[in-house]
């Protein structure tokens, strides 16, 4: 056997070994994924129950806490009055749009924080809600066209980094406005990532995409913004009740989504084992 034949044989063996190793690793990963999802579900449920329990205790003692920390609450009221008396309030609105523009490219601040800031610093609650929705619209559009420009190459690379979106697409499929509504409704899915993802889909019309996106995200933006208005009285029943609503909605929705993912993973695993058998 010549030297070239030996090298060819060795290369073939390496490729075959690589295929076997990849299949083995994929199978091991598939076996671990349902368990990791189950663990996430249990942790999510425990944390949600603990947070809700704490908030209900705070709600029960809210009047006593308001009396105990009256000086702190008075400071918050002074801060609120100072904000209301600021000249050139349009600068606040312009600054908030700047934050949303920055957030579209460097998502350091979560949506909840930006909405709460707008609710706290805008002179009128209706204006703060409008600013939040307009700022989000700008972010949705920017990332949509960014995805349209980058094309399908972005999808293949990005889906490897986001298991939640990947699993949701496996269940619901990409292209439906219903799945887009789900992505916007639940905070477990990243906003910018989903916007770019839908920008790569040629079947998605921009204005329908914007309408569905705003409709899906409106409920939590509404609550976040109203939370910002009540933040100056952190021991009030309204503020604590809003926190309870947020904690319950976030925890329960995340738990349900993880359960759906768990069922889907187990079903895929069973089908894979049947096909291998």
C-alpha positions in Angstrom: 0.0 0.0 0.0 1.4 3.4 -1.0 1.9 6.4 1.2 -1.0 8.3 -0.4 -3.4 5.3 0.1 -2.4 5.1 3.8 -3.1 8.8 4.2 -6.5 8.5 2.5 -7.4 5.6 4.7 -6.4 7.5 7.9 -8.5 10.5 6.7 -11.6 8.3 6.2 -11.2 6.8 9.6 -10.9 10.2 11.2 -14.1 11.4 9.5 -16.0 8.3 10.5 -14.7 8.6 14.1 -15.8 12.3 14.1 -19.3 11.3 12.8 -19.6 8.7 15.6 -18.4 11.1 18.2 -20.8 13.9 17.1 -23.7 11.5 17.2 -22.7 10.3 20.6 -22.3 13.9 21.9 -25.6 14.9 20.3 -27.4 12.0 22.0 -25.8 12.8 25.4 -26.9 16.5 25.0 -30.4 15.4 24.1 -30.6 13.2 27.1 -29.4 16.0 29.4 -31.7 18.8 28.0 -35.0 17.5 29.3 -33.5 17.1 32.8 -32.0 20.7 32.7 -35.4 22.1 31.6 -37.1 20.2 34.4 -34.6 21.6 36.9 -35.2 25.1 35.6 -39.0 24.6 35.9 -38.7 23.5 39.6 -36.3 26.4 40.4 -38.6 28.9 38.7 -41.6 27.6 40.7 -39.7 27.8 44.0 -38.4 31.3 43.4 -41.8 32.5 42.3 -43.5 31.1 45.4 -40.8 32.6 47.6 -41.0 36.1 46.0 -44.8 36.1 46.1 -44.8 35.0 49.8 -42.4 37.8 50.6 -44.5 40.4 48.8 -47.7 39.3 50.4 -46.0 39.7 53.8 -44.9 43.2 52.9 -48.4 44.0 51.6 -49.9 42.8 55.0 -47.5 45.1 56.9 -47.6 48.0 54.4 -49.2 50.5 56.7 -46.7 49.7 59.5 -43.8 50.0 57.1 -45.0 53.3 55.8 -45.0 54.7 59.3 -41.6 53.2 60.1 -40.0 54.6 57.0 -41.9 57.8 56.8 -38.7 59.9 56.4 -37.7 57.8 53.3 -41.1 58.1 51.8 -41.1 61.9 52.4 -37.8 62.0 50.5 -39.4 60.2 47.6 -42.2 62.7 47.5 -39.7 65.6 47.5 -38.0 63.9 44.5 -41.3 63.5 42.7 -42.2 67.2 43.3 -38.7 68.2 42.0 -39.3 66.2 38.8 -42.7 67.7 38.3 -41.2 71.2 38.6 -38.3 70.7 36.2 -38.2 73.2 33.4 -37.8 72.1 29.7 -39.6 68.8 30.3 -39.1 68.0 26.6 -35.5 67.3 27.5 -36.6 64.3 29.6 -38.6 62.9 26.7 -35.7 63.4 24.3 -33.3 61.7 26.8 -35.7 58.7 27.1 -35.7 58.3 23.3 -31.9 58.4 23.4 -32.0 55.6 26.0 -34.2 53.5 23.7 -32.0 54.1 20.7 -28.9 53.1 22.8 -30.8 50.0 24.1 -31.5 48.8 20.5 -27.8 48.4 20.0 -26.4 47.8 23.5 -29.2 46.1 25.5 -27.7 46.7 29.0 -30.9 48.0 30.6 -33.8 45.6 30.7 -37.1 46.9 29.3 -38.7 46.9 32.8 -36.1 49.4 34.0 -36.5 51.8 31.1 -40.3 51.8 31.4 -40.1 52.4 35.1 -37.7 55.3 34.6 -40.0 56.8 32.0 -43.0 56.3 34.3 -41.1 58.0 37.2 -39.6 61.0 35.3 -42.2 61.9 32.7 -44.5 64.7 34.1 -47.7 62.8 33.0 -48.4 59.1 33.1 -50.1 59.1 29.7 -47.0 60.8 28.2 -44.7 58.2 29.8 -46.7 55.3 28.3 -46.7 57.0 24.9 -42.9 57.5 25.1 -42.3 53.9 26.1 -44.4 52.6 23.2 -42.8 55.0 20.7 -39.3 54.1 21.9 -40.0 50.4 21.6 -41.4 51.0 18.1 -38.1 52.7 17.1 -36.2 49.7 18.5 -38.4 47.2 16.8 -37.9 48.9 13.4 -34.2 49.3 13.8 -33.6 45.7 14.6 -36.1 44.4 12.0 -34.2 46.2 9.2 -30.9 45.1 10.7 -32.1 41.5 10.4 -33.4 42.1 6.9 -29.9 43.4 5.9 -27.9 40.5 7.5 -30.1 37.8 6.1 -30.4 34.1 6.9 -26.7 33.8 8.1 -27.7 35.6 11.3 -30.5 33.1 12.0 -28.3 30.0 11.8 -25.6 31.5 14.0 -27.8 33.2 16.5 -30.2 30.3 17.2 -27.3 28.3 18.5 -27.0 30.9 21.3 -30.7 31.1 22.3 -32.3 27.9 23.3 -35.6 29.4 24.3 -36.3 31.0 20.9 -35.0 27.9 19.1 -37.3 25.6 21.0 -40.3 28.0 20.5 -39.7 28.0 16.8 -39.5 24.2 16.7 -42.9 24.1 18.3 -44.7 27.0 16.6 -42.6 27.6 13.5 -41.3 30.9 12.2 -43.5 33.0 10.0 -46.7 33.2 12.0 -47.8 36.4 13.6 -49.2 34.4 16.4 -45.7 33.2 17.4 -44.5 36.8 17.2 -47.3 37.9 19.6 -46.1 35.1 22.0 -42.5 36.3 21.7 -43.5 39.9 22.6 -46.0 38.9 25.4 -43.6 36.9 27.5 -40.4 38.4 29.0 -38.4 35.1 28.7 -37.7 35.9 25.0 -35.1 38.6 24.1 -36.7 41.6 22.3 -33.8 42.6 20.0 -33.1 39.0 19.0 -36.7 38.4 18.0 -36.8 41.6 16.0 -33.8 40.7 13.9 -35.1 37.2 13.5 -38.3 38.3 12.0 -36.5 40.8 9.8 -34.9 37.9 8.0 -38.3 36.4 7.1 -39.5 37.7 3.7 -43.1 36.6 4.4 -43.4 39.1 7.2 -44.8 42.5 6.3 -43.3 45.3 8.3 -46.4 47.1 9.3 -48.2 43.9 10.4 -45.0 43.0 12.3 -45.0 46.4 14.1 -48.7 46.1 15.0 -48.5 42.6 16.4 -45.3 43.5 18.3 -46.8 46.5 19.9 -50.0 44.6 20.8 -48.1 41.7 22.3 -45.7 43.9 24.4 -48.3 46.5 25.5 -49.6 44.6 28.7 -46.2 44.5 30.4 -45.2 48.0 29.2 -48.5 49.2 30.8 -47.7 47.6 34.1 -44.0 48.6 34.1 -44.9 52.3 33.3 -47.6 52.4 36.0 -45.1 50.9 38.4 -42.8 53.9 37.7 -45.7 56.2 38.7 -46.1 54.5 42.0 -42.4 54.0 42.8 -42.4 57.2 45.0 -44.5 55.4 47.5 -42.9 52.0 47.6 -44.9 50.7 50.6 -48.3 51.6 49.2 -50.7 48.8 48.4 -50.9 49.9 44.7 -47.1 49.5 44.3 -46.8 46.2 46.1 -49.9 44.8 44.2 -48.2 45.7 40.9 -45.1 43.9 42.0 -47.2 40.8 42.9 -48.9 40.9 39.5 -45.5 41.1 37.8 -43.9 38.4 39.8 -46.9 36.0 39.4 -47.2 36.7 35.6 -43.5 36.3 35.0 -43.0 33.3 37.2 -46.1 31.4 36.0 -45.5 32.1 32.3 -41.9 31.1 32.5 -42.9 27.9 34.4 -45.5 27.0 31.7 -43.2 27.7 28.9 -40.5 25.5 30.5 -43.1 22.7 30.9 -44.1 22.9 27.2 -40.4 22.8 26.3 -39.9 19.8 28.5 -42.8 17.9 26.9 -41.5 18.7 23.5 -37.9 17.6 24.3 -39.2 14.3 25.7 -41.3 13.7 22.6 -38.4 14.4 20.3 -36.2 12.1 22.4 -38.8 9.3 22.1 -39.1 9.8 18.4 -35.3 9.8 18.0 -35.0 6.5 20.0 -37.7 4.9 17.9 -36.0 5.9 14.6 -32.7 4.6 15.9 -34.3 1.4 17.0 
